[in-house]
Amino acid sequence: MNGIYTALVTPFTKKGEVDFPSLGKILEQQVRLGIRGFVVCGTTGEGSTLSLEEKEALFRFVYIFSKGKKVEVVAGTGSNDTRESMWLTQLAESIGYRKFLIVVPYYNKPSQEGMRQHFLAIANATREDDSEIILYNVPGRTGVSLAIETVIDLAVHPKIRAIKEASGDLTYLAALVKTLAVAKLPLSLLSGDDATYYSFLRGGGHGVISVSSHVCPTAMIEIERSVKRGDFETADLVQKEFSPLFNDLFIESNPGPLKWMLANLGLCENVLRLPLVPVGPVTNERLKTTTQEYRIESEEYRR
């Protein structure tokens, strides 16, 4: 896996129901501006507060949208319940998904062996030969982190093919790249931290599962293309120009600031599902100040 995958938001109506027309509008904006990969029902999609019926409906909606388009889709089927993750993965497989993002179990705080067995159980539960598991390491939300040795053990499995590394720790990335090379194991490395996206690519990463690509996809694509052609000066410049957006998207819990920006762009309502709420007044003013530094064009922020 490589390139930019948008970690799709789940829009809600003012009544708190999934807003499929707004989701369709976001998907159309993304494809029009060049994004070719989506993750459904992940952290940004408020997956932990979606019912199983809502997840199935979202999986189907995005999968149907992707048909006939050059778009890769990933189902967020991880949870802190191994059996539920196995069931969700098989459900998404039956719809047509072949890539699955599996988060480190949150709240339970399992040991490294517990995490290893969790991911292996889900990988072994897949039914299709071409199904792939993406490990999702996000210690800021789960309270525990995958040890590099555990990642190496898991990477031996033929269906564990990528990791989303969202710690923002570039020393972890460097150690992982080195250890994978020594072990001669192919594992796609995807950033989960937009603020270090450029540095992640320079450090041996292959792509990103991004929040920021909702609101500035053109900039994200320009960073990627510049790195590929060896134009590091341009990539660094674009990263710095959009760092205020990248940083402000996380000044309160994601996707609070994101939904504020998407509402500002006219793409969905600024509605979250409890226990998350819209950003507070201080953050609201900060986001106004930051976004005024950019112009709105084609439903995104541009310099």
C-alpha positions in Angstrom: 0.0 0.0 0.0 1.1 3.5 -0.7 -0.3 7.0 -1.3 -2.9 9.0 0.4 -6.0 7.5 2.1 -8.5 9.8 3.7 -9.7 8.6 7.1 -13.3 9.4 6.3 -15.5 11.4 8.6 -19.0 10.2 9.3 -21.3 13.2 8.8 -24.4 13.4 11.0 -27.7 15.2 10.5 -28.9 17.7 13.1 -31.0 14.9 14.5 -27.8 12.8 15.0 -28.4 10.3 12.2 -25.8 9.3 9.6 -26.0 11.9 6.8 -25.4 9.9 3.6 -26.0 12.8 1.2 -23.3 14.8 2.9 -21.0 11.8 2.9 -21.6 11.5 -0.9 -20.7 15.1 -1.3 -17.5 14.6 0.6 -16.6 11.6 -1.5 -17.2 13.5 -4.7 -15.0 16.4 -3.5 -12.3 13.9 -2.6 -12.2 12.1 -5.9 -12.5 15.3 -7.9 -9.4 16.7 -6.2 -7.4 13.5 -6.7 -7.8 11.4 -3.5 -7.9 7.7 -4.5 -8.2 5.9 -1.1 -10.6 5.9 1.8 -10.8 4.4 5.2 -14.4 3.9 6.5 -15.4 3.8 10.2 -12.1 4.5 11.6 -11.3 6.9 14.5 -12.1 10.0 12.4 -15.4 8.3 11.4 -16.4 8.0 15.1 -16.4 4.3 14.7 -16.5 3.6 18.4 -20.0 5.2 18.7 -21.5 3.7 15.5 -23.9 0.8 15.8 -23.1 -2.4 13.9 -26.0 -1.6 11.6 -24.6 1.9 10.8 -21.2 0.4 10.1 -22.6 -2.0 7.7 -24.6 0.7 5.9 -21.5 2.9 5.7 -19.4 0.1 4.4 -21.9 -0.6 1.7 -22.4 3.1 0.8 -18.7 3.8 0.3 -18.1 0.5 -1.5 -20.9 1.1 -4.0 -19.5 4.7 -4.5 -16.1 3.2 -5.3 -17.3 0.8 -8.0 -16.2 1.9 -11.4 -13.8 4.4 -10.0 -10.0 4.1 -9.4 -10.5 4.2 -5.7 -9.2 1.9 -3.0 -11.4 1.3 0.1 -10.4 0.2 3.5 -12.8 -1.0 6.2 -12.1 0.1 9.8 -13.1 -3.2 11.5 -11.0 -2.9 14.6 -12.3 -2.7 18.2 -11.3 -3.7 21.7 -13.3 -6.9 21.3 -11.5 -9.5 19.2 -14.6 -11.5 18.3 -16.4 -8.3 17.2 -13.5 -7.3 15.0 -13.4 -10.8 13.4 -17.2 -10.6 12.7 -16.9 -7.1 11.3 -14.0 -8.0 9.1 -15.9 -11.0 7.7 -18.9 -8.8 7.1 -16.9 -6.2 5.2 -15.3 -9.0 3.2 -18.7 -10.2 2.2 -19.5 -6.7 0.9 -16.3 -6.7 -1.2 -13.6 -5.1 1.0 -10.1 -6.6 0.9 -8.2 -4.2 3.2 -9.0 -3.8 6.9 -7.7 -1.3 9.4 -7.4 -3.0 12.8 -6.6 -0.7 15.8 -4.6 -1.8 18.8 -7.3 -2.7 21.4 -8.2 0.4 23.5 -9.3 0.5 27.1 -8.3 -3.2 27.8 -4.5 -2.3 27.7 -3.5 -5.8 26.6 0.1 -7.1 26.9 2.2 -7.5 23.7 1.3 -11.1 23.6 -2.4 -10.2 23.9 -2.0 -7.7 21.0 -0.2 -10.3 19.0 -2.9 -12.9 19.4 -5.6 -10.3 18.7 -4.2 -9.4 15.3 -3.4 -13.0 14.4 -7.0 -14.1 15.3 -8.4 -11.4 13.0 -6.0 -12.2 10.2 -6.8 -15.9 10.4 -10.5 -15.1 10.4 -10.4 -13.6 6.9 -11.8 -15.8 4.3 -10.4 -14.4 1.0 -6.9 -15.1 -0.2 -6.3 -11.5 -1.1 -7.5 -9.9 2.1 -5.0 -7.7 3.9 -4.7 -6.5 7.5 -3.4 -3.0 8.4 -2.1 -2.7 11.9 -3.1 0.6 13.6 -0.8 1.8 16.3 -2.1 4.9 18.0 -0.9 4.9 21.6 -2.3 8.4 22.3 -5.8 6.9 22.1 -5.3 3.3 23.1 -3.0 3.7 26.1 -0.6 1.0 24.8 1.8 0.8 21.8 2.9 -2.1 19.6 6.5 -2.9 20.3 8.7 -3.1 17.2 9.4 -6.8 18.0 5.6 -7.5 18.0 5.2 -5.7 14.6 8.0 -7.9 13.2 6.4 -11.1 14.6 3.1 -10.0 13.0 4.6 -9.0 9.7 5.6 -12.6 9.1 1.9 -13.4 8.6 1.0 -13.4 4.9 -2.1 -11.3 5.4 -0.6 -8.6 7.6 0.8 -6.2 5.0 0.8 -2.7 6.4 0.9 -0.6 9.6 -0.6 2.8 10.2 1.8 4.4 12.6 0.1 7.3 14.4 2.4 8.0 17.3 4.2 10.8 15.5 7.4 9.4 16.9 9.9 9.4 14.0 12.5 7.5 16.1 10.0 4.7 16.2 9.7 4.8 12.4 13.5 4.8 12.0 13.9 1.8 14.2 11.0 0.0 12.5 12.4 0.7 9.0 15.8 -0.7 10.1 14.4 -3.8 11.8 12.2 -4.6 8.8 15.2 -4.3 6.5 17.3 -6.7 8.6 14.4 -9.2 8.8 13.8 -8.8 5.1 10.1 -8.3 5.7 7.9 -6.2 3.3 5.5 -4.0 5.3 3.9 -0.9 4.0 4.4 2.0 6.4 1.6 4.5 6.5 1.7 7.7 8.6 -1.2 8.5 10.9 0.1 11.9 11.9 -0.3 14.7 9.3 2.0 17.0 11.2 5.0 14.7 10.5 3.8 13.5 7.0 6.7 14.9 5.0 9.3 13.7 7.5 7.6 10.3 7.6 8.0 10.0 3.8 11.6 11.1 4.0 12.2 8.5 6.7 11.1 5.6 4.6 7.3 5.7 4.8 5.1 4.8 1.9 1.9 6.9 2.5 -0.6 8.3 4.9 -4.0 7.7 6.3 -4.9 11.3 6.7 -7.4 13.6 8.4 -6.1 16.8 6.7 -6.8 15.4 3.3 -10.5 16.2 3.8 -9.8 19.9 3.8 -6.6 20.4 1.8 -6.2 17.3 -0.5 -4.3 19.3 -3.1 -1.6 20.2 -0.7 -1.3 16.6 0.6 -1.0 15.4 -3.0 1.7 18.0 -3.8 3.8 16.9 -0.8 3.6 13.3 -2.0 4.4 14.1 -5.6 7.3 16.4 -4.7 8.9 13.7 -2.5 8.5 11.2 -5.3 10.3 13.4 -7.8 13.0 14.3 -5.3 11.9 17.9 -5.0 12.3 18.1 -1.2 12.4 21.9 -1.1 8.8 22.1 -2.5 7.6 19.3 -0.3 9.0 21.0 2.8 7.6 24.4 1.8 4.0 23.0 1.4 4.3 21.0 4.6 5.2 24.3 6.4 2.5 26.3 4.7 -0.2 23.9 5.8 1.2 23.0 9.2 -1.2 25.5 11.0 -4.1 23.5 9.5 -2.5 20.1 10.3 -1.9 21.2 13.9 -5.2 22.8 14.5 -7.1 19.8 13.3 -5.9 18.1 16.6 -6.2 20.9 19.2 -9.3 19.2 20.4 -10.2 15.6 20.0 -10.5 14.5 16.3 -12.9 14.9 14.5 -14.1 18.0 16.4 -12.0 20.6 14.6 -12.4 18.7 11.3 -16.1 18.9 11.4 -15.8 22.6 12.2 -13.7 23.0 9.0 -15.9 20.8 6.9 -18.9 22.9 8.0 -17.0 26.0 7.1 -16.4 24.5 3.6 -20.1 23.7 3.3 -19.6 19.9 3.2 -21.5 18.7 6.3 -23.1 19.8 9.5 -20.9 20.5 12.6 -22.5 17.6 14.5 -20.7 15.0 16.6 -22.0 12.0 18.5 -21.7 12.1 22.3 -19.4 11.9 24.2 -17.8 14.2 21.6 -19.2 17.7 21.1 -18.4 20.6 18.8 -15.3 22.6 19.6 -15.5 25.2 22.4 -15.4 29.0 22.0 -11.7 29.4 22.3 -11.0 26.7 19.7 -13.7 28.2 17.5 -11.9 31.5 17.4 -8.6 29.9 16.8 -9.9 27.9 13.9 -11.5 31.1 12.4 -8.1 32.8 12.6 -6.2 29.9 11.1 -8.5 29.2 8.2 -8.7 32.9 7.3 -5.0 32.5 6.2 -6.2 30.3 3.3 -8.6 30.8 0.5 -11.5 28.5 -0.1 -11.6 27.0 -3.6 -13.2 23.8 -4.9 -14.4 23.1 -1.4 -10.9 23.0 0.1 -8.4 25.3 1.7 -5.6 26.6 -0.6 -2.7 29.0 -0.4 
